[in-house]
Amino acid sequence: MSHAILDFVEQAMSSPWLYVALFALALLDGFFPIVPAETSVITAGVFAATGEPNLALVIVVASLGAFTGDHISYLIGNRAGGRLRERRAFVWARGALAVRGGLVLVVARYIPGGRTATTLTMGAVRHPLRSFTFFDALAAVSWGVYSGLIGFFGGMAFENDPIKGLLLGLGIALSVTVVVEVVRWIRKRRATNASPAGLPADTSV
C-alpha cells in the first residue's frame, strides 16, 4: 500500500501540472488557511532532491501563488472592513501597522493563521498598497525559499527514502513554528505586563 502511494506521489511530482497545483494551493492559502500549501511545497522540495520536480521552479511558483493570494486577501479586507475601521481594535491596528507593518507581514507568514489575519487587517485599515506589495514580496519569496529548501535538504538527507525526508522536512517546519509561537507568546506577555492599565499592548510582532 505504501509503495503504491509513493509511486502515485512520484508520478505527480514529475507532472507539469504540479506547478499549477502548487500555485493554486499557495494562492488559496492566502484567504483559506486550511489549504496545505506549505506541506505541498515541502513535499515538492523533498522530491526535487532526486531531480524531479525542479526546485527553483517550485520556489518561484509557490512564491508567486502566495504573493497573489495575499493581495486577494488584502482586497477582501479592504472591501469588507469598512464597518470595522473605526472600532478601537482597528484604530490601534492601523497605528501598529503604520509603525512596523512590513515586519508584521513578514513574521506573520510563519504564524499559523497569521498570514490571513494580517493581510485581511492590512486591507481593512487601508495600509498603503505600495508598502504592502513591497513587504509581501519579501514575505512570499522568503516563505517559498524556506519551504522549498526545508524539503530539499530533507530529501538530500534521505535520498533513498523520500518518506523519511518528508517527515524530517515537516518536523523542521513544525519546530520553527513552535519556536516562533513561543517567542511571540513571551513578547506578548511581557508587553501586556509592561503596558499601562487600559491600553492595548503592542504585540504586533
Protein Blocks (a to p, Z undefined) as FASTA:
>chain_A
ZZmmmmmmmmmmmpmklmmmmmmmmmmmmmmmkbcfklmmmmmmmmmmnopacfklmmmm
mmmmmmmmmmmmmmmmmmmmmmmmmpmklmmmmmmmmmmmmmmmmmmmmgghklmmmmmm
mmmnopafklmmmmmmmmmmmmmmmmmmmmmmmmmmmmmlmklmmmmmmmmmmmmmmmmm
mmmmmmmmmmmmmpcghiacdfkZZ
